[in-house]
Amino acid sequence: MPRITLLKMLLPALSLTAALVWVGCLGAFGGEDTFVDESPVDQLGVPRFSSEVGGFCRSSLDCAGGLRCLASMGFQFCVETCDTDAECSTNECNPVVSDVEGYCSLPTQSIGSPSSDSDSEPVGSPPTDSDPDPDPDPDLDPDPTPTPDTTSGSCGDALESEQFQFLNADRVANGLSALTCHTGVGQVARAHSQDMSDRNYFDHVNPEGEQPWDRLERGGVSGWSSVGENIAYGYPTAEEVQEGWMGSPGHRANILDGGFTHVGIGAVTDPSGQIYWTQVFARF
């Protein structure tokens, strides 16, 4: 049965230097929970998110009405506020440093780990009776018989190829074989990064409800038996995003999964200068 693993990196604001940097697992873990009601990005005029409970946020302006942005354990996400346990569906109101309001604990699997579904466990198989979208996204440039590249250090454009090299260096350092760059998978990864940038969302599932395997199918990629995906936002270099993923157990598990044989990398810079990163892994 095909195995699907979906993982995303939620990236809290760390600093504003020459460019705005969002760092997830590179940030310090532990410490006290705090609300992030303001952020340097608020002054840049970039599009806002409208995240629900558990959704990624840069400040409370990214959260749907009545929610606030919480920084906790190296992540930032939207939460409901509370004064007592009775106000929370989880019956747990947590204190926040230097604030009169607390926040409601999230239901299991809402956020906290980088997994979008079930904490890095397999989440089932893709539908087998659905046809590809009859009007494929032209950015995917589908090829009915995509040819895998050799593991030559090149995988897409210069930035994507650099990320590919860091990825394989970590695999080899951990006693695994290097992954082969797959042209078709890379096109799908890049198209997903572009779509997240164009439509201002950050998720494995696009607004039409398509999962990674749906995008592979629509992109003309077939013959795989398992798929994994890592996404990240805002890391300025290929090395830093790789370090962030490797510092997160769920993302690291995808990178060091000995069952995967191929990978595609997508790196797209949005209008504010931040990068959407996508790694799509597959076993053929």
Beta strands, then each sheet from edge to edge (+ up, - down):
strand 1: 3-8
strand 2: 13-16
strand 3: 20-22
strand 4: 34-35
strand 5: 68-72
strand 6: 75-79
strand 7: 81-82
strand 8: 93-94
strand 9: 102-104
strand 10: 180-181
strand 11: 226-233
strand 12: 262-269
strand 13: 275-283
sheet 1: 1+ 11+ 13- 12+ 10+
sheet 2: 2+ 3-
sheet 3: 4+ 5- 6+
sheet 4: 7+ 9- 8+
end
